[in-house]
Amino acid sequence: MQPQKHTNLQLELLKVFSYQLNQQQLTDIKYLLANYFAEQATQEMDKLWEQQGWDEITMVEWANEHTAFSIPDGYANNEYMQHVGVGHAHDK
């Protein structure tokens, strides 16, 4: 088995942080890195939304799609929702 190679980011972080950090510093660095990568992901999603021409209507359409799960045979919508503990039965 070959030794695992470090990424360029790992190598840079090893050089920059070659000393012991206290817990608060470590937490702060993790927060900064998480925010950086979250911002990168947000920018990429914004590009994708613009390229695809998606908008608020698209979100509503996605939310209303009924492909997320299917109700097993033998259950009416209300019965299944009660069975799994979601929603309330409506009076007939």
C-alpha positions as CSV (number, residue, x, y, z in Angstrom):
1,M,0.0,0.0,0.0
2,Q,1.4,3.4,-1.0
3,P,1.6,6.2,1.6
4,Q,-1.2,8.7,1.3
5,K,-0.2,12.0,-0.2
6,H,-1.2,15.2,1.4
7,T,-3.2,17.8,-0.6
8,N,-1.7,21.2,-1.4
9,L,-4.0,22.7,1.3
10,Q,-2.9,20.2,3.9
11,L,0.8,20.8,3.1
12,E,0.3,24.6,3.4
13,L,-1.6,24.3,6.7
14,L,1.1,22.1,8.1
15,K,3.7,24.7,7.2
16,V,1.7,27.7,8.5
17,F,0.5,26.0,11.7
18,S,3.6,24.1,12.7
19,Y,3.0,25.1,16.3
20,Q,0.4,24.2,18.9
21,L,-2.8,26.2,19.0
22,N,-5.1,26.7,22.0
23,Q,-8.6,25.4,21.7
24,Q,-10.1,28.8,20.9
25,Q,-7.6,29.4,18.1
26,L,-8.4,26.0,16.7
27,T,-12.1,26.7,16.8
28,D,-11.6,30.1,15.1
29,I,-9.5,28.5,12.3
30,K,-12.1,25.8,11.7
31,Y,-14.8,28.5,11.6
32,L,-12.9,30.5,9.1
33,L,-12.3,27.5,6.9
34,A,-15.9,26.4,7.0
35,N,-17.1,29.9,6.1
36,Y,-14.6,30.1,3.2
37,F,-15.8,26.8,1.7
38,A,-19.5,27.6,2.4
39,E,-19.0,30.9,0.5
40,Q,-17.3,29.0,-2.4
41,A,-20.3,26.6,-2.6
42,T,-22.8,29.4,-2.5
43,Q,-21.0,31.2,-5.4
44,E,-21.0,28.0,-7.4
45,M,-24.7,27.5,-6.7
46,D,-25.5,31.1,-7.7
47,K,-23.7,30.5,-11.0
48,L,-25.7,27.3,-11.6
49,W,-29.0,29.0,-10.8
50,E,-28.2,31.8,-13.3
51,Q,-27.0,29.3,-16.0
52,Q,-30.2,27.2,-15.6
53,G,-32.5,30.2,-15.3
54,W,-33.9,28.9,-12.0
55,D,-35.9,31.3,-9.8
56,E,-38.4,31.3,-6.9
57,I,-41.0,29.6,-9.1
58,T,-38.6,26.8,-9.7
59,M,-38.3,26.3,-5.9
60,V,-42.0,26.2,-5.5
61,E,-42.3,23.6,-8.3
62,W,-39.6,21.5,-6.7
63,A,-41.4,21.8,-3.3
64,N,-44.6,20.6,-4.9
65,E,-43.1,17.6,-6.7
66,H,-44.5,14.3,-5.5
67,T,-41.5,12.3,-6.3
68,A,-39.8,12.5,-2.9
69,F,-41.6,9.3,-1.7
70,S,-44.5,7.1,-2.7
71,I,-47.3,6.0,-0.5
72,P,-47.4,2.2,-0.2
73,D,-50.3,0.4,-1.8
74,G,-53.2,-0.1,0.6
75,Y,-53.0,3.4,2.2
76,A,-54.9,6.5,1.3
77,N,-52.9,9.7,1.7
78,N,-54.4,10.6,5.1
79,E,-54.1,7.1,6.5
80,Y,-50.5,6.8,5.6
81,M,-49.6,10.2,7.0
82,Q,-51.3,9.2,10.3
83,H,-49.5,5.8,10.1
84,V,-46.1,7.6,10.0
85,G,-47.2,10.2,12.5
86,V,-47.4,13.2,10.2
87,G,-50.4,15.5,9.9
88,H,-54.0,15.0,11.1
89,A,-56.9,13.1,9.6
90,H,-59.6,15.2,8.0
91,D,-63.2,14.6,8.8
92,K,-65.1,13.0,6.0
